[in-house]
Amino acid sequence: MVYPSDDPNVPNELTKLRGMLPAHTALLIGGRAAYGYYQALRVPDVRLVNCLAEIEAALEEISVHSCE
């Protein structure tokens, strides 16, 4: 998520997206504007990633849990 950083529709759209995805599907958000939306969201099972290393760690965690 990069632009715009203050679209009032984004939190509702992300909440809808989370609700449409199966519970076992990870939802990661990142980018310059993501932190502001993440704070507004407070939706369970939405993970904020701030850099490539965090994406790698999140994907590793997801793959470990999917194999259990």
PDB file of N, CA, C and O in Angstrom:
ATOM      1  N   MET A   1       0.852  -1.156   0.000  1.00  0.00           N
ATOM      2  CA  MET A   1       0.000   0.000   0.000  1.00  0.00           C
ATOM      3  C   MET A   1       0.901   1.223   0.000  1.00  0.00           C
ATOM      4  O   MET A   1       1.708   1.423   0.908  1.00  0.00           O
ATOM      5  N   VAL A   2       0.749   2.029  -1.029  1.00  0.00           N
ATOM      6  CA  VAL A   2       1.639   3.174  -1.166  1.00  0.00           C
ATOM      7  C   VAL A   2       0.868   4.483  -1.175  1.00  0.00           C
ATOM      8  O   VAL A   2       1.210   5.412  -0.444  1.00  0.00           O
ATOM      9  N   TYR A   3      -0.149   4.559  -1.982  1.00  0.00           N
ATOM     10  CA  TYR A   3      -0.833   5.831  -2.162  1.00  0.00           C
ATOM     11  C   TYR A   3      -2.303   5.563  -2.435  1.00  0.00           C
ATOM     12  O   TYR A   3      -2.607   4.593  -3.129  1.00  0.00           O
ATOM     13  N   PRO A   4      -3.207   6.343  -1.945  1.00  0.00           N
ATOM     14  CA  PRO A   4      -3.012   7.425  -0.982  1.00  0.00           C
ATOM     15  C   PRO A   4      -2.880   6.860   0.428  1.00  0.00           C
ATOM     16  O   PRO A   4      -3.253   5.717   0.690  1.00  0.00           O
ATOM     17  N   SER A   5      -2.360   7.650   1.300  1.00  0.00           N
ATOM     18  CA  SER A   5      -2.130   7.170   2.668  1.00  0.00           C
ATOM     19  C   SER A   5      -3.319   7.426   3.589  1.00  0.00           C
ATOM     20  O   SER A   5      -3.283   7.049   4.760  1.00  0.00           O
ATOM     21  N   ASP A   6      -4.370   8.060   3.075  1.00  0.00           N
ATOM     22  CA  ASP A   6      -5.490   8.400   3.952  1.00  0.00           C
ATOM     23  C   ASP A   6      -6.851   8.173   3.289  1.00  0.00           C
ATOM     24  O   ASP A   6      -7.802   8.900   3.576  1.00  0.00           O
ATOM     25  N   ASP A   7      -6.954   7.187   2.420  1.00  0.00           N
ATOM     26  CA  ASP A   7      -8.225   6.887   1.767  1.00  0.00           C
ATOM     27  C   ASP A   7      -9.185   6.290   2.791  1.00  0.00           C
ATOM     28  O   ASP A   7      -8.897   5.223   3.332  1.00  0.00           O
ATOM     29  N   PRO A   8     -10.310   6.933   3.076  1.00  0.00           N
ATOM     30  CA  PRO A   8     -11.213   6.442   4.109  1.00  0.00           C
ATOM     31  C   PRO A   8     -11.881   5.114   3.746  1.00  0.00           C
ATOM     32  O   PRO A   8     -12.464   4.469   4.617  1.00  0.00           O
ATOM     33  N   ASN A   9     -11.811   4.693   2.487  1.00  0.00           N
ATOM     34  CA  ASN A   9     -12.421   3.431   2.075  1.00  0.00           C
ATOM     35  C   ASN A   9     -11.525   2.221   2.301  1.00  0.00           C
ATOM     36  O   ASN A   9     -12.021   1.097   2.373  1.00  0.00           O
ATOM     37  N   VAL A  10     -10.240   2.426   2.413  1.00  0.00           N
ATOM     38  CA  VAL A  10      -9.301   1.308   2.499  1.00  0.00           C
ATOM     39  C   VAL A  10      -9.544   0.418   3.721  1.00  0.00           C
ATOM     40  O   VAL A  10      -9.589  -0.801   3.557  1.00  0.00           O
ATOM     41  N   PRO A  11      -9.703   0.951   4.927  1.00  0.00           N
ATOM     42  CA  PRO A  11      -9.947   0.053   6.056  1.00  0.00           C
ATOM     43  C   PRO A  11     -11.168  -0.854   5.850  1.00  0.00           C
ATOM     44  O   PRO A  11     -11.111  -2.044   6.162  1.00  0.00           O
ATOM     45  N   ASN A  12     -12.255  -0.307   5.334  1.00  0.00           N
ATOM     46  CA  ASN A  12     -13.441  -1.137   5.083  1.00  0.00           C
ATOM     47  C   ASN A  12     -13.173  -2.173   4.013  1.00  0.00           C
ATOM     48  O   ASN A  12     -13.626  -3.312   4.128  1.00  0.00           O
ATOM     49  N   GLU A  13     -12.445  -1.800   2.976  1.00  0.00           N
ATOM     50  CA  GLU A  13     -12.136  -2.744   1.899  1.00  0.00           C
ATOM     51  C   GLU A  13     -11.231  -3.864   2.402  1.00  0.00           C
ATOM     52  O   GLU A  13     -11.426  -5.023   2.038  1.00  0.00           O
ATOM     53  N   LEU A  14     -10.251  -3.537   3.229  1.00  0.00           N
ATOM     54  CA  LEU A  14      -9.383  -4.580   3.786  1.00  0.00           C
ATOM     55  C   LEU A  14     -10.160  -5.496   4.735  1.00  0.00           C
ATOM     56  O   LEU A  14      -9.930  -6.705   4.766  1.00  0.00           O
ATOM     57  N   THR A  15     -11.069  -4.921   5.498  1.00  0.00           N
ATOM     58  CA  THR A  15     -11.906  -5.728   6.385  1.00  0.00           C
ATOM     59  C   THR A  15     -12.771  -6.678   5.559  1.00  0.00           C
ATOM     60  O   THR A  15     -12.916  -7.849   5.909  1.00  0.00           O
ATOM     61  N   LYS A  16     -13.342  -6.178   4.468  1.00  0.00           N
ATOM     62  CA  LYS A  16     -14.145  -7.039   3.588  1.00  0.00           C
ATOM     63  C   LYS A  16     -13.291  -8.144   2.976  1.00  0.00           C
ATOM     64  O   LYS A  16     -13.703  -9.302   2.917  1.00  0.00           O
ATOM     65  N   LEU A  17     -12.098  -7.772   2.523  1.00  0.00           N
ATOM     66  CA  LEU A  17     -11.199  -8.757   1.926  1.00  0.00           C
ATOM     67  C   LEU A  17     -10.866  -9.848   2.930  1.00  0.00           C
ATOM     68  O   LEU A  17     -10.921 -11.034   2.604  1.00  0.00           O
ATOM     69  N   ARG A  18     -10.521  -9.449   4.156  1.00  0.00           N
ATOM     70  CA  ARG A  18     -10.202 -10.441   5.198  1.00  0.00           C
ATOM     71  C   ARG A  18     -11.392 -11.377   5.403  1.00  0.00           C
ATOM     72  O   ARG A  18     -11.211 -12.584   5.564  1.00  0.00           O
ATOM     73  N   GLY A  19     -12.594 -10.832   5.398  1.00  0.00           N
ATOM     74  CA  GLY A  19     -13.797 -11.633   5.598  1.00  0.00           C
ATOM     75  C   GLY A  19     -14.093 -12.575   4.445  1.00  0.00           C
ATOM     76  O   GLY A  19     -14.724 -13.612   4.649  1.00  0.00           O
ATOM     77  N   MET A  20     -13.655 -12.243   3.241  1.00  0.00           N
ATOM     78  CA  MET A  20     -13.908 -13.093   2.080  1.00  0.00           C
ATOM     79  C   MET A  20     -12.880 -14.205   1.935  1.00  0.00           C
ATOM     80  O   MET A  20     -13.137 -15.210   1.272  1.00  0.00           O
ATOM     81  N   LEU A  21     -11.721 -14.027   2.552  1.00  0.00           N
ATOM     82  CA  LEU A  21     -10.669 -15.034   2.457  1.00  0.00           C
ATOM     83  C   LEU A  21     -10.914 -16.150   3.475  1.00  0.00           C
ATOM     84  O   LEU A  21     -11.440 -15.896   4.558  1.00  0.00           O
ATOM     85  N   PRO A  22     -10.539 -17.365   3.135  1.00  0.00           N
ATOM     86  CA  PRO A  22     -10.620 -18.442   4.123  1.00  0.00           C
ATOM     87  C   PRO A  22      -9.770 -18.098   5.352  1.00  0.00           C
ATOM     88  O   PRO A  22      -8.756 -17.409   5.240  1.00  0.00           O
ATOM     89  N   ALA A  23     -10.184 -18.575   6.502  1.00  0.00           N
ATOM     90  CA  ALA A  23      -9.490 -18.248   7.753  1.00  0.00           C
ATOM     91  C   ALA A  23      -8.017 -18.645   7.715  1.00  0.00           C
ATOM     92  O   ALA A  23      -7.186 -17.991   8.346  1.00  0.00           O
ATOM     93  N   HIS A  24      -7.686 -19.697   6.989  1.00  0.00           N
ATOM     94  CA  HIS A  24      -6.292 -20.162   6.954  1.00  0.00           C
ATOM     95  C   HIS A  24      -5.422 -19.387   5.952  1.00  0.00           C
ATOM     96  O   HIS A  24      -4.232 -19.673   5.824  1.00  0.00           O
ATOM     97  N   THR A  25      -5.999 -18.422   5.249  1.00  0.00           N
ATOM     98  CA  THR A  25      -5.248 -17.627   4.280  1.00  0.00           C
ATOM     99  C   THR A  25      -4.651 -16.404   4.956  1.00  0.00           C
ATOM    100  O   THR A  25      -5.362 -15.612   5.575  1.00  0.00           O
ATOM    101  N   ALA A  26      -3.347 -16.260   4.831  1.00  0.00           N
ATOM    102  CA  ALA A  26      -2.659 -15.119   5.438  1.00  0.00           C
ATOM    103  C   ALA A  26      -2.927 -13.856   4.625  1.00  0.00           C
ATOM    104  O   ALA A  26      -3.005 -13.900   3.397  1.00  0.00           O
ATOM    105  N   LEU A  27      -3.066 -12.742   5.317  1.00  0.00           N
ATOM    106  CA  LEU A  27      -3.196 -11.443   4.659  1.00  0.00           C
ATOM    107  C   LEU A  27      -2.091 -10.546   5.198  1.00  0.00           C
ATOM    108  O   LEU A  27      -2.110 -10.147   6.363  1.00  0.00           O
ATOM    109  N   LEU A  28      -1.131 -10.234   4.337  1.00  0.00           N
ATOM    110  CA  LEU A  28      -0.007  -9.380   4.695  1.00  0.00           C
ATOM    111  C   LEU A  28      -0.191  -8.043   3.999  1.00  0.00           C
ATOM    112  O   LEU A  28      -0.562  -7.996   2.826  1.00  0.00           O
ATOM    113  N   ILE A  29       0.067  -6.958   4.714  1.00  0.00           N
ATOM    114  CA  ILE A  29       0.043  -5.643   4.086  1.00  0.00           C
ATOM    115  C   ILE A  29       1.373  -4.957   4.349  1.00  0.00           C
ATOM    116  O   ILE A  29       1.988  -5.136   5.400  1.00  0.00           O
ATOM    117  N   GLY A  30       1.795  -4.184   3.393  1.00  0.00           N
ATOM    118  CA  GLY A  30       3.059  -3.476   3.519  1.00  0.00           C
ATOM    119  C   GLY A  30       3.073  -2.283   2.576  1.00  0.00           C
ATOM    120  O   GLY A  30       2.127  -2.057   1.821  1.00  0.00           O
ATOM    121  N   GLY A  31       4.145  -1.535   2.630  1.00  0.00           N
ATOM    122  CA  GLY A  31       4.287  -0.353   1.795  1.00  0.00           C
ATOM    123  C   GLY A  31       4.240   0.906   2.635  1.00  0.00           C
ATOM    124  O   GLY A  31       3.933   0.871   3.826  1.00  0.00           O
ATOM    125  N   ARG A  32       4.548   2.009   1.995  1.00  0.00           N
ATOM    126  CA  ARG A  32       4.672   3.295   2.685  1.00  0.00           C
ATOM    127  C   ARG A  32       3.420   3.666   3.493  1.00  0.00           C
ATOM    128  O   ARG A  32       3.548   4.180   4.604  1.00  0.00           O
ATOM    129  N   ALA A  33       2.236   3.425   2.973  1.00  0.00           N
ATOM    130  CA  ALA A  33       0.996   3.845   3.630  1.00  0.00           C
ATOM    131  C   ALA A  33       0.392   2.777   4.538  1.00  0.00           C
ATOM    132  O   ALA A  33      -0.591   3.045   5.229  1.00  0.00           O
ATOM    133  N   ALA A  34       0.952   1.591   4.549  1.00  0.00           N
ATOM    134  CA  ALA A  34       0.323   0.464   5.245  1.00  0.00           C
ATOM    135  C   ALA A  34       0.176   0.685   6.745  1.00  0.00           C
ATOM    136  O   ALA A  34      -0.837   0.283   7.317  1.00  0.00           O
ATOM    137  N   TYR A  35       1.140   1.304   7.394  1.00  0.00           N
ATOM    138  CA  TYR A  35       1.083   1.446   8.844  1.00  0.00           C
ATOM    139  C   TYR A  35      -0.159   2.219   9.285  1.00  0.00           C
ATOM    140  O   TYR A  35      -0.821   1.827  10.245  1.00  0.00           O
ATOM    141  N   GLY A  36      -0.474   3.295   8.603  1.00  0.00           N
ATOM    142  CA  GLY A  36      -1.652   4.080   8.955  1.00  0.00           C
ATOM    143  C   GLY A  36      -2.933   3.284   8.819  1.00  0.00           C
ATOM    144  O   GLY A  36      -3.825   3.379   9.662  1.00  0.00           O
ATOM    145  N   TYR A  37      -3.023   2.502   7.763  1.00  0.00           N
ATOM    146  CA  TYR A  37      -4.210   1.672   7.573  1.00  0.00           C
ATOM    147  C   TYR A  37      -4.253   0.533   8.579  1.00  0.00           C
ATOM    148  O   TYR A  37      -5.319   0.177   9.080  1.00  0.00           O
ATOM    149  N   TYR A  38      -3.105  -0.028   8.866  1.00  0.00           N
ATOM    150  CA  TYR A  38      -3.043  -1.136   9.832  1.00  0.00           C
ATOM    151  C   TYR A  38      -3.524  -0.665  11.197  1.00  0.00           C
ATOM    152  O   TYR A  38      -4.252  -1.386  11.879  1.00  0.00           O
ATOM    153  N   GLN A  39      -3.130   0.518  11.598  1.00  0.00           N
ATOM    154  CA  GLN A  39      -3.573   1.070  12.879  1.00  0.00           C
ATOM    155  C   GLN A  39      -5.089   1.258  12.876  1.00  0.00           C
ATOM    156  O   GLN A  39      -5.745   0.999  13.886  1.00  0.00           O
ATOM    157  N   ALA A  40      -5.640   1.697  11.774  1.00  0.00           N
ATOM    158  CA  ALA A  40      -7.083   1.918  11.678  1.00  0.00           C
ATOM    159  C   ALA A  40      -7.851   0.602  11.637  1.00  0.00           C
ATOM    160  O   ALA A  40      -9.004   0.535  12.063  1.00  0.00           O
ATOM    161  N   LEU A  41      -7.216  -0.429  11.128  1.00  0.00           N
ATOM    162  CA  LEU A  41      -7.891  -1.714  10.926  1.00  0.00           C
ATOM    163  C   LEU A  41      -8.184  -2.465  12.209  1.00  0.00           C
ATOM    164  O   LEU A  41      -9.335  -2.720  12.563  1.00  0.00           O
ATOM    165  N   ARG A  42      -7.108  -2.809  12.892  1.00  0.00           N
ATOM    166  CA  ARG A  42      -7.211  -3.660  14.073  1.00  0.00           C
ATOM    167  C   ARG A  42      -8.039  -4.908  13.776  1.00  0.00           C
ATOM    168  O   ARG A  42      -8.866  -5.328  14.585  1.00  0.00           O
ATOM    169  N   VAL A  43      -7.803  -5.487  12.614  1.00  0.00           N
ATOM    170  CA  VAL A  43      -8.489  -6.699  12.188  1.00  0.00           C
ATOM    171  C   VAL A  43      -7.588  -7.888  12.516  1.00  0.00           C
ATOM    172  O   VAL A  43      -6.413  -7.900  12.147  1.00  0.00           O
ATOM    173  N   PRO A  44      -8.131  -8.874  13.201  1.00  0.00           N
ATOM    174  CA  PRO A  44      -7.305 -10.055  13.487  1.00  0.00           C
ATOM    175  C   PRO A  44      -6.827 -10.707  12.193  1.00  0.00           C
ATOM    176  O   PRO A  44      -7.501 -10.638  11.166  1.00  0.00           O
ATOM    177  N   ASP A  45      -5.692 -11.321  12.254  1.00  0.00           N
ATOM    178  CA  ASP A  45      -5.135 -12.078  11.141  1.00  0.00           C
ATOM    179  C   ASP A  45      -4.734 -11.226   9.941  1.00  0.00           C
ATOM    180  O   ASP A  45      -4.646 -11.739   8.825  1.00  0.00           O
ATOM    181  N   VAL A  46      -4.493  -9.947  10.152  1.00  0.00           N
ATOM    182  CA  VAL A  46      -3.884  -9.096   9.132  1.00  0.00           C
ATOM    183  C   VAL A  46      -2.522  -8.710   9.683  1.00  0.00           C
ATOM    184  O   VAL A  46      -2.419  -8.135  10.767  1.00  0.00           O
ATOM    185  N   ARG A  47      -1.487  -9.028   8.937  1.00  0.00           N
ATOM    186  CA  ARG A  47      -0.133  -8.812   9.446  1.00  0.00           C
ATOM    187  C   ARG A  47       0.554  -7.702   8.661  1.00  0.00           C
ATOM    188  O   ARG A  47       0.546  -7.694   7.430  1.00  0.00           O
ATOM    189  N   LEU A  48       1.137  -6.781   9.384  1.00  0.00           N
ATOM    190  CA  LEU A  48       1.890  -5.680   8.794  1.00  0.00           C
ATOM    191  C   LEU A  48       3.336  -6.121   8.616  1.00  0.00           C
ATOM    192  O   LEU A  48       3.958  -6.627   9.551  1.00  0.00           O
ATOM    193  N   VAL A  49       3.866  -5.928   7.413  1.00  0.00           N
ATOM    194  CA  VAL A  49       5.279  -6.208   7.150  1.00  0.00           C
ATOM    195  C   VAL A  49       5.920  -4.911   6.675  1.00  0.00           C
ATOM    196  O   VAL A  49       5.407  -4.243   5.778  1.00  0.00           O
ATOM    197  N   ASN A  50       7.040  -4.565   7.283  1.00  0.00           N
ATOM    198  CA  ASN A  50       7.678  -3.280   7.014  1.00  0.00           C
ATOM    199  C   ASN A  50       8.829  -3.341   6.025  1.00  0.00           C
ATOM    200  O   ASN A  50       9.226  -2.311   5.479  1.00  0.00           O
ATOM    201  N   CYS A  51       9.372  -4.528   5.786  1.00  0.00           N
ATOM    202  CA  CYS A  51      10.522  -4.631   4.890  1.00  0.00           C
ATOM    203  C   CYS A  51      10.585  -6.044   4.316  1.00  0.00           C
ATOM    204  O   CYS A  51       9.829  -6.926   4.724  1.00  0.00           O
ATOM    205  N   LEU A  52      11.491  -6.245   3.370  1.00  0.00           N
ATOM    206  CA  LEU A  52      11.608  -7.554   2.733  1.00  0.00           C
ATOM    207  C   LEU A  52      11.959  -8.656   3.725  1.00  0.00           C
ATOM    208  O   LEU A  52      11.485  -9.784   3.592  1.00  0.00           O
ATOM    209  N   ALA A  53      12.778  -8.342   4.709  1.00  0.00           N
ATOM    210  CA  ALA A  53      13.136  -9.351   5.711  1.00  0.00           C
ATOM    211  C   ALA A  53      11.902  -9.804   6.495  1.00  0.00           C
ATOM    212  O   ALA A  53      11.774 -10.985   6.818  1.00  0.00           O
ATOM    213  N   GLU A  54      11.003  -8.879   6.799  1.00  0.00           N
ATOM    214  CA  GLU A  54       9.785  -9.245   7.510  1.00  0.00           C
ATOM    215  C   GLU A  54       8.857 -10.073   6.628  1.00  0.00           C
ATOM    216  O   GLU A  54       8.164 -10.964   7.119  1.00  0.00           O
ATOM    217  N   ILE A  55       8.839  -9.783   5.329  1.00  0.00           N
ATOM    218  CA  ILE A  55       8.034 -10.593   4.416  1.00  0.00           C
ATOM    219  C   ILE A  55       8.576 -12.020   4.399  1.00  0.00           C
ATOM    220  O   ILE A  55       7.815 -12.985   4.468  1.00  0.00           O
ATOM    221  N   GLU A  56       9.898 -12.141   4.307  1.00  0.00           N
ATOM    222  CA  GLU A  56      10.519 -13.462   4.304  1.00  0.00           C
ATOM    223  C   GLU A  56      10.192 -14.224   5.585  1.00  0.00           C
ATOM    224  O   GLU A  56       9.857 -15.407   5.539  1.00  0.00           O
ATOM    225  N   ALA A  57      10.290 -13.545   6.726  1.00  0.00           N
ATOM    226  CA  ALA A  57       9.985 -14.190   8.010  1.00  0.00           C
ATOM    227  C   ALA A  57       8.511 -14.590   8.084  1.00  0.00           C
ATOM    228  O   ALA A  57       8.182 -15.669   8.578  1.00  0.00           O
ATOM    229  N   ALA A  58       7.632 -13.728   7.598  1.00  0.00           N
ATOM    230  CA  ALA A  58       6.200 -14.033   7.622  1.00  0.00           C
ATOM    231  C   ALA A  58       5.890 -15.232   6.736  1.00  0.00           C
ATOM    232  O   ALA A  58       5.119 -16.108   7.127  1.00  0.00           O
ATOM    233  N   LEU A  59       6.478 -15.278   5.559  1.00  0.00           N
ATOM    234  CA  LEU A  59       6.246 -16.407   4.658  1.00  0.00           C
ATOM    235  C   LEU A  59       6.803 -17.703   5.239  1.00  0.00           C
ATOM    236  O   LEU A  59       6.197 -18.764   5.097  1.00  0.00           O
ATOM    237  N   GLU A  60       7.954 -17.612   5.891  1.00  0.00           N
ATOM    238  CA  GLU A  60       8.523 -18.796   6.549  1.00  0.00           C
ATOM    239  C   GLU A  60       7.583 -19.299   7.645  1.00  0.00           C
ATOM    240  O   GLU A  60       7.331 -20.499   7.749  1.00  0.00           O
ATOM    241  N   GLU A  61       7.072 -18.386   8.455  1.00  0.00           N
ATOM    242  CA  GLU A  61       6.143 -18.752   9.530  1.00  0.00           C
ATOM    243  C   GLU A  61       4.873 -19.380   8.952  1.00  0.00           C
ATOM    244  O   GLU A  61       4.371 -20.376   9.474  1.00  0.00           O
ATOM    245  N   ILE A  62       4.365 -18.797   7.888  1.00  0.00           N
ATOM    246  CA  ILE A  62       3.152 -19.318   7.254  1.00  0.00           C
ATOM    247  C   ILE A  62       3.406 -20.726   6.722  1.00  0.00           C
ATOM    248  O   ILE A  62       2.567 -21.611   6.890  1.00  0.00           O
ATOM    249  N   SER A  63       4.560 -20.942   6.079  1.00  0.00           N
ATOM    250  CA  SER A  63       4.819 -22.265   5.511  1.00  0.00           C
ATOM    251  C   SER A  63       5.008 -23.305   6.598  1.00  0.00           C
ATOM    252  O   SER A  63       4.617 -24.457   6.412  1.00  0.00           O
ATOM    253  N   VAL A  64       5.600 -22.933   7.734  1.00  0.00           N
ATOM    254  CA  VAL A  64       5.752 -23.867   8.852  1.00  0.00           C
ATOM    255  C   VAL A  64       4.380 -24.257   9.404  1.00  0.00           C
ATOM    256  O   VAL A  64       4.130 -25.435   9.660  1.00  0.00           O
ATOM    257  N   HIS A  65       3.497 -23.284   9.587  1.00  0.00           N
ATOM    258  CA  HIS A  65       2.165 -23.568  10.133  1.00  0.00           C
ATOM    259  C   HIS A  65       1.322 -24.370   9.162  1.00  0.00           C
ATOM    260  O   HIS A  65       0.485 -25.167   9.587  1.00  0.00           O
ATOM    261  N   SER A  66       1.521 -24.179   7.880  1.00  0.00           N
ATOM    262  CA  SER A  66       0.703 -24.913   6.901  1.00  0.00           C
ATOM    263  C   SER A  66       1.116 -26.378   6.821  1.00  0.00           C
ATOM    264  O   SER A  66       0.344 -27.215   6.353  1.00  0.00           O
ATOM    265  N   CYS A  67       2.313 -26.688   7.270  1.00  0.00           N
ATOM    266  CA  CYS A  67       2.785 -28.083   7.240  1.00  0.00           C
ATOM    267  C   CYS A  67       2.401 -28.851   8.491  1.00  0.00           C
ATOM    268  O   CYS A  67       2.597 -30.065   8.552  1.00  0.00           O
ATOM    269  N   GLU A  68       1.868 -28.181   9.471  1.00  0.00           N
ATOM    270  CA  GLU A  68       1.529 -28.857  10.733  1.00  0.00           C
ATOM    271  C   GLU A  68       0.225 -29.602  10.617  1.00  0.00           C
ATOM    272  O   GLU A  68      -0.216 -30.228  11.581  1.00  0.00           O
TER     273      GLU A  68
END
